Amino acid sequence: MTDFSPNPALDASIEAKIDAAFKNGVNFEGVDPSNKDQYDALMEAVGFTAEEQRYAAEQGIYKMAQAAIGEKVFAAINAGMKISQEDIIPCLEAYFDTVDIATISKLQGK
């Protein structure tokens, strides 16, 4: 199973490379990620390693899964009782900040 735990070293490296790319005028606009040539050119311009690309993709997938599960949790909670977004969103964020990946895997039926 993929380990979605944050990796501070990779996070810092990715952030530093993105900052440097912006400062050096790398153009992120108009790049179609489904176009392999455009994507590869951008990754090379930014200087991402294969490991950084894999990690960033995994973190993106993990965040999308969190959002999808959170949406279902929000709908289920609101089906039985109406709670304002201002009250429930911090609760859902806290849940996803503390839940371990095994719990999410169980929720997804894995």
N, C-alpha and C positions, 0 to 999 in steps of 0.2 A: 504494500500500500504506500502511496505517496505521502511523504511527510510534509505537511503544509505549515509547519512551525516557522515563524519568522527567523530570518538569518540576518542579524544586524550588520555583519561584514558585507554581505551581498547588497543589502539595502543601501548602505553607505556608498558602496562602489557605484551602484546604478545611479543614485542621486547625484554623485559627483560628476559622473560622465554626462548625465543629462544637463546639469548646470554648465559644464564646460562646453557642451555642444551648442547650447543657446548663446553663450558668450562668444563663441567662435562663428556664429552666424549660420549654423546648420538649420536648414529649413525643414520643419516638421509638417508644414501644411501641404495638403494636396497629395500626400503619400497614401496610396491604397495598399493596406496591409495584405489584401488578397493577391496583389501583384508581386510575385516573388522577386523580380528584379528590383522594383522600387523598395520593397521591404529590405532586401539584402543590402542595397546601397545605403539606406538609412542606418541599418545596424552597423555597417562598416564605418560610416561617417561619425556615429556616436562612439564607436569603439567597444560595443558590447561583445563579450565573449559568449560562446555557446552556452556555458553554464549560467551566465546572467540572463540570457534570453529564456532559457528553460525555467529558471526560477521565477522570473517576472510573469511568464505565462501561467505557471502553476498558481502563483499568488492571485493573478487575475481571475482564474477559474474558481479558486477558493472563495474570493469575494463575491463572485456571481452566485455561487451556491449559497453563501450566507444570505444574500439578498433574496433569493428565491424562497429559502426556508423562512426567513423573516417575514416575507410577504404572506406566506401561508399561515404562520403563527398569528400575525396581525389580523388576518381575515377570520381565523378560528376564534380568536379572543373577541373580536368585534361582532361575531355572529351571535354570541350569547349575551354580551353586554357592551354597551358603547363606551369606549374610553378615548379620550382626545389623543391626537397624535403627539401633542406636547408631553403627555404623561407616559405613553407606551413606548415611544421611540427610544428614550434613554434606557428603558428596561430591556428592550431587545438588543441594543448595543452592548449593554453590560453582559447580557446572556452570551452573545457571541464572543465577547472578550474573554470570558471565563470558561466556556464549554471546551471540553477536550475533543480532539478530532475523532476519537472512537465513538463518542456520542453522536456526532454528525453522521458518521458512517452508518450507525444503527438507524438513525432517522431516514437515511436514504435506502435502507434495506440491504446493506452490504454485509 
